[in-house]
Amino acid sequence: MRESVSQYYSMALNVSSSSAKEWVQKQRDKLQPWQEFLNTSKVSKPRSAAGLTKRITQNLEKFQSNYLLVSIGLFIYCIITSPLLLIACAFLVGGCYFIQARQSAGKVVLLGRGRELTVGQQYLAVGLISIPMFFMAGAGSAVFWVIGASVFLIMLHASLLSTDIVDEVPQPEITMETV
């Protein structure tokens, strides 16, 4: 029974790993050149609200992978500039790495009690210990800062960069007649 559960998890991990690799490859293929992404000669103010929404939609579609990398860059900046958050992340990653490295040994025996912890319980312990560390480091505010900064920068870029396609919807000319 234990072997079938282990085989199921390894098979599920392989499936998710292959689909993750496909997703990353798809994002790499969608990545636009940075010269085009940062082309300041294409920056202009949209003429109308309809042109603005069309421009934002087109830019979000075209530069989706570039915007993802901008968000990842902001996330890395946030972690690096917060020492406590960096320590909490290092503890979490280090704990998971330690468990992965010792996984061949199987179980860990608690000090003095003789009770064994399974690999899943070890990961749970690392997660539960890291929660207060992330709380003290202000991870919640960091996450919301990254989300807010990403949305602001992405929307600013998407609304100001004109697209190759004529993004301005022609406005019908309204004439008034006196009666």
N, C-alpha and C positions, 0 to 999 in steps of 0.2 A: 504494500500500500504506500509506504513512504517513498519508494522509488518511482511510483507512478505520479505522485504529487511533484516530486523533484523534476521528472521529465516534463510534466505539464508546465511548470514554471520556466524551465529552460527553453521550452518551445515557445512559450508566450513572450519571453524576453527576446528570442531571435526574431519573432514576427514584429514586435514593436521596434526592435533595433533596425530591421530592414526598412520598415515604413518611415522611421525617423531619418534614415540615410537618404531615402528617396525624397523626403520633404526638404532636407538640407540641399540636396542636389538641385531640386526644382527652384529653390530660392536663389541658389548661385546662378542658375541659368537666367533668372529674371533680373539679376543685378545690372543696373544701368551704369555706364561709365561715369566716374565722378566729375569729369569735366562738364558733362551734360547736366549733371545734378546740381553743380555749383555755378552754372553759367549765369553770370550777373547781367549779361546783355539781354536776357529774356525776362528780367524782372520788370513787371509793370502792374499798374493798378487795374483791376477789372472794371469794365464800364457799367455793368449791371449786376443785379443779384442773380439773374439766371445764368449769366456768363461766369459768375463766381462759383456757383454750385457745379456747373459743368467742368470748370477748370479744376476744382478740388477733386471731383470724381475721377477725372482723367489722370491727374497727377498721382493720386493715391493708388490707382491701378498700375500706372507706369513705374513708379518709384517705390513700390511696396517693399522690396528687399533693401533698398537704400535706407528707407525709414526704419526698418527693423534693425539695421546696423547702427543707426543713430541712437535708437533706444537702448541697445546693448551697450554702446559707448557711454551713455549717461548712467546706466546701471553700474558699470565698472568704475566710473568716476566717483559715484556715490559711495561705493564700497571702499575704494582706496582712500578717500578723504575722511573716512570715519574709522579711527583706529579700533574702537570697540566692536564695530560691525565686522571689521576685518578679522579680529580675533575670534568672534563668534563663528564666522564662516570657516575659518581655519580649523576650529575645533570640530565642527560638523563634518567637514570633508576629511579631516584627519581621523576622526572616529570611524567613519564609514570605510575609509581605506584600511584601517587597522583590522576591522571586522572582516573585510574582504580578504585580507592577507592571511588571517587566521582561520578562515572558513574551512580549510581542510582538517583542522583539529576538531571542528564540530561544535562542541559545547564549552562554555566557560564555567568554572566552579566559583561560586561566591565565597568570599573569605569567611572561614570559620563555620559556615553553615552546611556545607556539603551539597547545596542545591545547585543544579546545573542550569545554565541559561542557553536556550537554543539561539540560533542565528537571528531569527525574527525578534526574539526578546532583546537581544543585544542591540539591534537597530532601533527598537522602541526605546531602550534606555538612553541611547545617544540622542535620539530625537527629543525625549522628555527633558533631558538635561540641557539641551541647546535652546529650548523655548524660553526659559528665563533669561538666558544670555542674549538672545535676540531682542527680548523685551527691554532689557536694560540698555542695549546698544541703540535703541530707537529704530528698529527695523521697520516698524509700521509707518513712521513718518518718512523714512527713506523710500519706501515703496510708493507712497502717495506723491512724494516729491518727483520721483522718476516718472510716474504716470503723468503728472501735471506738466512737467517740463517737456516730456515727449509729445504730448498732445499739442501744447502751445507751439513748439518748434515745427512740428509736422504740419499743423494747420496753417501757420504763417508761411512756410515754404510752399505748400500746395496752393495757397490762395494768391501768392505773388508771382510765381513762375508761370509765364504764359506757355501754352502748349503749342505744338506744331500745327495742329488742326485749328482752324479759326474757332476760337472758343467764345467769341462774342455772338450772342443771339441777336439778330437784327431786330430792332424795335420798330413796330409799325408806326408810321408817321400819323399823328393825329392832327386833323385840321378841324377848325371850328368855323361854323357859319353863323352869321347873325340872322335871326329870323324876324 
